[in-house]
Amino acid sequence: MLLRYFVVDAEDQFQFAGRKAVENVWRGKNSAASLGYPTGEQLRIVSVLCDEERLAPKVIFFLRTELEGGRITDKSRFDAYEAMTKHHRRRYDSEAAQRQLAGWPQDWQRQLAVALDAPAVELRRIGVGGPLLMADLWGYSIDRILDYFERAADR
């Protein structure tokens, strides 16, 4: 499973972001400014899991955090954990999940389809959080989380 990250800049445009750069911001090693795009007071990360053969998107995860001094705040990090863990049968109707799913560009499907060079119809499986949060919560590396998704896709 291939992992691709995009950040939404302050102008509501999707921008490709390198894996190491995003993961370093998430871990607090770097500020959001290191991504090379103005993000404003929040960091919006889209994680896309793609199959490695066709590069077709399989699952898309949305993660929105508040920034203070260019760094992710502890409160918004915990809100993101709550949004990912407190849902019922894949329904994201909790207040925390609704906060995660709000504030994205109206045309996110079109922008992401263009960025991935994929038909918008393939952007149907979405979730909150994604590999960054799963790795933290489960205590695994992101690569191990990707292996989990790979095995699940083979079933």
DAMO-V495491 format. One record per residue. N is the residue number from 1. SS is DSSP state (~ for helix, > for strand, _ for the rest). Layout:
n ss
N SS
N SS
This chain:
n ss
1 _
2 >
3 >
4 >
5 >
6 >
7 >
8 >
9 _
10 _
11 _
12 _
13 _
14 >
15 >
16 >
17 >
18 _
19 ~
20 ~
21 ~
22 ~
23 ~
24 ~
25 ~
26 ~
27 _
28 _
29 _
30 _
31 _
32 ~
33 ~
34 ~
35 ~
36 _
37 _
38 _
39 _
40 _
41 _
42 >
43 >
44 >
45 >
46 >
47 >
48 >
49 >
50 >
51 _
52 _
53 _
54 _
55 _
56 _
57 >
58 >
59 >
60 >
61 >
62 >
63 >
64 >
65 >
66 >
67 >
68 >
69 _
70 _
71 >
72 >
73 _
74 ~
75 ~
76 ~
77 ~
78 ~
79 ~
80 ~
81 ~
82 ~
83 ~
84 ~
85 ~
86 _
87 _
88 >
89 _
90 _
91 >
92 _
93 _
94 _
95 ~
96 ~
97 ~
98 ~
99 ~
100 ~
101 ~
102 _
103 _
104 _
105 _
106 _
107 _
108 ~
109 ~
110 ~
111 ~
112 ~
113 ~
114 ~
115 ~
116 ~
117 _
118 _
119 _
120 ~
121 ~
122 ~
123 _
124 _
125 _
126 >
127 >
128 >
129 _
130 _
131 ~
132 ~
133 ~
134 ~
135 ~
136 ~
137 ~
138 ~
139 _
140 _
141 _
142 ~
143 ~
144 ~
145 ~
146 ~
147 ~
148 ~
149 ~
150 ~
151 ~
152 ~
153 ~
154 ~
155 _
